[in-house]
Amino acid sequence: RALPLNGVAAGAIGTPTSTAKNVRVGIVQFSGVNKDGGNLGRSDAQAVPASVVGSTAGRLSGMVSELENDIEWQEANFYNGGLMVQKGLQIAANMLSQSNSPQDGRKKIVIVVTPGKIYDTDVINPYLATLDVSGAKVFGVAVRRQAASTNIDTAAVASLNLIASSPSKTDRIVNIVLDELLTDKALGSLCNINGAFGKLIVDVKNNTDITNGGKHKPCNQYNEKKGCNLDAGCVWYDSSVSCQDTLCFQHCLEANCTADTVNNCFYDTNTETCWKTPTDCTSHTGKPVDCASDPDCEVASDNVTCTDKTCN
């Protein structure tokens, strides 16, 4: 429920539209018998079978009800084995193949979540290559049991480094506790261009040209209000005397973005990103009431122009 699902049932691709670039999800559980000494191991994985009524039948879906049924089935049929991901990647690649995934410009991503080392990274390259050809990018989440990292978590991250897509492999991997999975440290960052994963998914880099805002850079690089508010990705907070990401970044859908007038959001189709309309005193020109209500601005003698307030 933390993701902006499009409400489209599994198997219903539909006609691409400007608002179709939103989220569908597929769920795969992977396990196996770990390699150990002379044991060659065995990779197992499963998506929900078509026989499960009301499920995705192992396909991408944008419906909460179908995905909830998938999760319930996976919980009831939980693997209690090792960590072998080969077959899991194979199923994911099939889900994202042209026959099963919409070709309307949506980003394709695979997020591998593991509580420990994955043991078959030496045999998965063919499946990673298939995902790469389809345009899918692979990210990794190491879920640790304790607040502090242990050797188990270090091994998990090392194995994910052999799975995550290039370039910027290390940026595609996070090491978090379970409670952080839906936050901006992982899944909550998918649309935020400054988020852990979003900065690599949205394809908007720092200093990229954007509409109505010139250049964008990390908000924490601003130490004064005017420069912060002129950046379409940032908002200055007087209470904390800090420059932070605009709440507009939380909107993945164009419709939700343009509807957010409280945060002055606008949707840029070139970058497929929800930005904040940059503000400074000149933006209040012709609006004397708005200008006078801004503590940093003052109305000029012509009662039209709004300028920075002069210090006395």
Secondary structure by P-SEA (a helix, b strand, c coil): cccccccccccccccccccccbbbbbbbbbccccccccccbbbbbccccccccccccccccccaaaaaaaaaaaaaacccbbbbcaaaaaaaaaaaccccccccbbbbbbbbbbccccccccccaaaaaaaaaabbbbbbbbbbccccccaaaaaaaaaaaaccccccccccbbbbcccccccccccccccccccccccccccccccccccccccccccccccccccccccccbbbbccccbbbbbcccccccaaaaaaccccccccccccccccccccccccccccaaaaaaccccccccccccccccccc
